[in-house]
Amino acid sequence: MSNESRIRSFVTGSGGTCARGVRRFAIVLTACAAVTMATAAQAGAGKPAIHAIGTLQGASYRIDVPAGWNRKLVVFYHGTSGSPVVFSPKDALSPMFDPLLARGYAVIQSGYSEGGWAIEAGARDTERLRRHFISQYGAPAQTLLMGMSMGGTLIAQTTEARPNIYAGALSLCGAVQPSDALLNQGFALRAAFDYYFPGVLGPLVPVPDDFRGDDKTVAKIQRALDSKPEATQALLRWYGAAGGKTLAAIIADATGDAQGLQHRLHGSPFDNADLIYVGSGDDYALNDGVRRYRADPKAAAWLSRWYTPSGRLQVPMLELHDTADPLVPAGGVFEYALLVQRAGYSGHFLQQYVNREGHCVFTPREIGRAFDELTDWVDHGRKPAPGKLAVSGGSAAR
């Protein structure tokens, strides 16, 4: 999901854009080979008293501990990035974490040692960072999870694997449904695009090594879409979650996902051979004409392994989504809710939403409110109500 920067923007509570980039909130470009420590000049309430950056076995990390630390820890999982995230001492902490620091929580983040769909590496590297944090600062009284986009997949994987470590989780626009279901949807969209616009993007299996899902490619896709409005509407109707301004980036992103996983797995994990396209308004022609692909069994098995949730959610999880998220459609979260229900843990899952278009478009105030709802649930047993996130005074301006 390398084109998320074209699909969502993160905004401050005052309405200004504080970061753009779907891969992470703060885009960092400088490698940090040695640990650096900095003490905030003004360590007031919520301001980081400790800011540590370093590397652990090839994975960059960042640690922020506020003055007056409450001895509680938030472990954060970021979303996809074309290459591993590298933190720099020069980079300010994203405003999304301000509410957590203001409430006394420490925050740790691994940049992962791999890019792309890095579930395996992300889980391993973050667990290593958690253990490192304990060795440096002592065991926290409580540990919570928070993650965005692909980070939601990591939350599902981690809560199932380590329910005795984590007390609760906040998933933001999380890809919590089975990974093969989510990523195959994008693959099928790209295959449908090729039916309506043959030759624009070249082969899909395999995607050429020189494919780049950059601005130039997105512009090329957009020109094709603009040239055939009826075909574009058919794609929009079938996909169901994108708008005219985001469809081109979704298609480019799906192609990049296919390229990355085909290269990593030495085969394609994607399959539309048994898919019947329904809802396009052009279903007969689309199903008759779209090219069909079978997945490589070993590649498909890897994608299923990383990750298909079991639904054995043994701690509270609050999932917050934009209703019009085109990249990780909100409707897919219900598939995870059903998994949790079937496993007998429905009392531990809750979804809320904000009415907004984009991927992970939340204000710090909304994140803070959702975090408060989670901690009230975890600490006092007061499960919040599902539905629209209630933010006093209304949502901040975009």
DAPE-V686101 format. One record per pair of residues at least 6 apart in sequence whose ideal C-beta (glycine too) atoms are under 6 Angstrom apart, sorted by sequence separation. I is the first residue (numbers start at 0). J is the second residue. If there is no record, write none. Layout:
BEGIN
i=<I	I>
j=<J	J>
END
This chain:
BEGIN
i=<10	11	18	20	42	111	201	261	276	279	339	375	376	18	39	53	99	113	146	158	174	224	322	8	39	112	146	241	260	9	39	52	111	276	320	339	96	111	144	158	276	8	51	372	112	336	37	50	111	7	154	189	318	4	9	36	49	109	4	47	48	109	154	4	35	48	3	47	48	332	34	109	151	272	45	155	31	107	144	271	272	142	151	152	368	142	143	151	270	42	86	143	144	145	147	148	151	199	270	61	85	107	141	147	149	269	365	59	73	84	148	152	221	268	59	83	196	220	267	312	83	267	310	63	83	266	310	217	220	268	308	322	73	75	83	122	217	220	267	268	310	311	364	82	121	266	310	312	315	316	317	318	319	320	321	322	326	71	72	73	74	75	81	323	362	52	69	80	118	122	217	264	268	321	324	65	195	216	312	350	353	52	67	312	321	349	68	264	351	65	212	237	321	64	237	236	237	63	191	212	236	236	62	233	61	233	206	210	233	60	188	319	58	59	206	58	206	35	58	23	58	30	45	57	74	317	45	205	317	22	27	29	192	27	27	23	189	315	315	27	204	189	25	188	189	58	72	186	25	60	71	185	24	70	71	78	70	71	72	73	74	75	76	78	79	24	78	186	55	73	78	77	76	182	18	55	249	17	76	0	1	245	190	11	186	187	241	240	183	187	204	240	194	194	191	190	190	179	178	179	178	177	115	173	167	166	167	168	169	170	171	172	165	156	159	162	159	162	172	155	174	152	158	172	176	158	175	176	176	175	148	119	172	118	172	118	169	169	169	167	2	167	1	166	147	6	6	5	2	2	2	0	1	98	97	95	98	94	98	95	98	6	6	7	12	7	12	6	7	10	12	7	3	14	12	10>
j=<16	17	24	26	48	117	207	267	282	285	345	381	382	25	46	60	106	120	153	165	181	231	329	16	47	120	154	249	268	18	48	61	120	285	329	348	106	121	154	168	286	19	62	383	124	348	50	63	124	21	168	203	332	19	24	51	64	124	20	63	64	125	170	21	52	65	21	65	66	350	53	128	170	291	65	175	52	128	165	292	293	164	173	174	390	165	166	174	293	66	110	167	168	169	171	172	175	223	294	86	110	132	166	172	174	294	390	85	99	110	174	178	247	294	86	110	223	247	294	339	111	295	338	92	112	295	339	247	250	298	338	352	104	106	114	153	248	251	298	299	341	342	395	114	153	298	342	344	347	348	349	350	351	352	353	354	358	104	105	106	107	108	114	356	395	86	103	114	152	156	251	298	302	355	358	100	230	251	347	385	388	88	103	348	357	385	105	301	388	103	251	276	360	105	278	278	279	106	234	255	279	280	107	279	108	280	254	258	281	109	238	369	109	110	257	110	258	88	111	77	112	85	100	112	129	372	101	261	373	80	85	87	250	86	87	84	250	376	377	90	267	253	90	253	254	124	139	253	93	128	139	253	93	139	140	147	140	141	142	143	144	145	146	148	149	95	149	257	127	145	150	150	150	256	93	131	325	94	153	79	81	325	271	94	269	271	325	325	269	274	292	328	288	289	289	289	290	302	302	303	306	307	259	318	314	314	315	316	317	318	319	320	314	306	309	313	311	314	324	308	327	306	312	327	331	314	332	334	335	335	327	305	358	305	359	306	369	370	373	373	212	377	212	377	359	245	248	248	248	251	252	252	255	363	363	363	366	363	367	366	370	325	326	357	362	358	363	358	359	362	364	360	358	396	395	397>
END
